[in-house]
Amino acid sequence: MITKITGKVTSVTEAALALTVGAFEYEVLIPEFVRRQLQNRIGEEVALHTIEYLEGNPQQGRLTPRIIGFSDRIEREFFELFCSVDGVGVRKALRAMVRPVQEVASLIEEQDTKGLSALPGVGPATAERIVAKLRRKVPKFALLVGRDDVGEDIAPRDVISETFEVLRSLGHSESDARKLLDAALEEKKKYKDVEALLQAVYQLSHSS
């Protein structure tokens, strides 16, 4: 199950955080890159995009509900994609995701199996399977590389990636879509949704 929960961070460990929501406290599993984002936010309220799943062996009747948390929807979407590769799964993906989504996506897009093999728990064979299955699916995630200077107040990462997908569906190549987005984002205006960013993209393309 996919959802979104808001609560106060009460503690952060290497593999999980404790999130207080009303009278309840939840253990939320997190990959390393999310831990780095949230380790200094203890006592603050955060909104997490989450995945809920059952862990264990159903034949033995031992199933434990688990929650995995991410800072935004695009991270959650990439994690699910990563888990879809044969031989990966949730626990291996949690362990492997030590680098930001955009960096892992770039390794896949560039078919850098050596770089992928350096991720914890990912050997050469798994790296080959990851590239084979995902390389055509990751451009919108790799698009976020180098955009740490684009604050959420200018354009949320979800909006950037969704606008990229719309431009691709309208017939633009990957490189053209990236150039159009780069030009709009360099304006440093605020784009709260896909419609606003698309409008800016086409205004700039028609004026150039």
N, C-alpha and C positions, 0 to 999 in steps of 0.2 A: 504494500500500500504506500502511496506517495501522498505527502501532506506537508504542512508548514506549521511550526509551533513557535510560540514566543514565550520566553521566560527569562529568569535571572540566572546567570552563570555563577554557580557556587564553588566549583573547583574544576581544575583542568589537569588531567594526568597524561601520560604518554600516549594512551590509546583511546581515551574517553573523556567526556566532561559530564558534570552533574548540572542539570538544568531544573530549576524550581519553577513550577507552573501552578500558581494557586497554592493549594495545600499539598501538592504532590511534588516529588523529586524524581526525575528520570535520569537514567544513565544513557548517554548518547555516545555511540561509537563514532570516532572521527579519524580520518587519515592525517598523516603528519602535516601536510600543507595547511589543513584547516586548524590544527592545533596551534601552529605558528600565528595564524590570523587572530585567534581568540585567547591566547595565553595571558594577554595583558588586560582582558576585559572581565576579570572576576568581579562580581558585584554589580555588573551592568546588565541591562536587559538587551537580549538579542533575539532576532528572528532567524530560525533555522529551517532550511528546506530539507525535509527528511524522507527517508525510505524506511518502512517497517517490514520486517521479514521474520520468519520462524527459523531458528537455528537448532540443529540436532537431527536425530534419526527417527523418522516417523514410524518405522517398523518396531522400534523399541518404545514408542510412546513418550519419548523424551524430547519435547519441542519447547524451546525458550524464545519468547518474543524479544526481538532486538530492534533498536532504532539507530540509524546512521544519520549524521547531520552534516550539512554543508551551508556555506555562507550565502550562496545564491543558486538559482535554478540551473544555470548553465553548468555549474560544477556537478550538481546531482545528475544531470542528463549525461554528462561525460562518464561519470562513474558507472552508471547503468550500462552504457555502451561498452566500457572496458570489461565489465563483468560478463558480458555476453560471449566473450571469446572462450573457446573450448579450453578447459584446464585452468581457468583463472578463478572465477567464483568470488564471493564477497570477501572472505577473509584474506585471500591472496591479494585482492585489489586494495583492501585497506592497508595492508603492509607495503604494497608496492608504490602507492601514491605519496611519495615523499617530496615530489616536485610539483609546482603549480600546474593546473590543468593545461594551460596554454603551452607550457614547455613540453609536457608529455605528448600533447597533440602534435607539436612541431616535429618531435622525434619520429612519430608515426608517419606524418605527412612526408617527411624526408627519407622514409624507409631506413632510418638509422637503427638497425637491429643491435649494433654494439652499444649504443647509448641506452636502448631499452633494456638490454641484458644487464646493465649496471644497476637497474632498479632492484630493490630487495625482493627476492623470491622469483624473479623473472630470469630464466635462463635463455640460452640461444634459441631453443626450439619454441618456447612460448613467445619469444620476441618475434619470430618468423610468423607465427599464427596471428599475433596481434596486428602486424603490418598487413598481412594478407586479407584479414577480415575488415579492418577499420580504416585503411589509408584513404579510401574514397569518401569516408564519412566524417573525417575530422577537420576539413578546412575551416569551418565556422568557429571551431574551438581554437585552432592555431591562429586564427585572425586576431585573437586577444593579446598575442605576443607584443611586448613593447608598449602596451597601452596602460601601464600602471600609472602613467602621468595623466590619463584621462579619468578625472574623478567621477564618482557616482553622481555628483551634482550636475555634471555636464551630460552624461548619458550612461545609464546603468548598463552593465555588461550584457544582460539579457536583451536589452533593446538593440545593442550593436550586433549581436549574433543573429537575432531575428531579422533585422534589416538586411543583413548579408544574405540570408536565406531567401528573402523576398526578391532582392536584386538578381540572385541566381535564377529564381523561378521565372523572372521576367526576361531571361535570355542573356544576361550579362555573364561574361566569363569570370572565373575566380579572380584573376588579376584586375580586371576592370572594376568588379565590385569592391575590391579592396581599395583601389585608387579613389573611387567615388566616395567611399566612407572616410578615407584619410582626409580628403579635401574638406568634407563637411565638419569633421571633428576638429580640424585645425582652426576653425572659426571660433572655437571656445564658447559657442552659444550653448544654451541648455535645451536638451531634447528629452522630454519626459516619456515619449512613447515612439513606436515605430513610425507612425504617420508623420510626426513632426520631423524625424530624422530623414525620412524618405523625401519629404517636401524640400528640405534643405539640400539634399543630394541633387535633386532635379533642377532646383533653382540655380545652383552653382554650375551644373553641367550645361545648362542652356545659356548661361551668361559667359561661359568660357569659349 
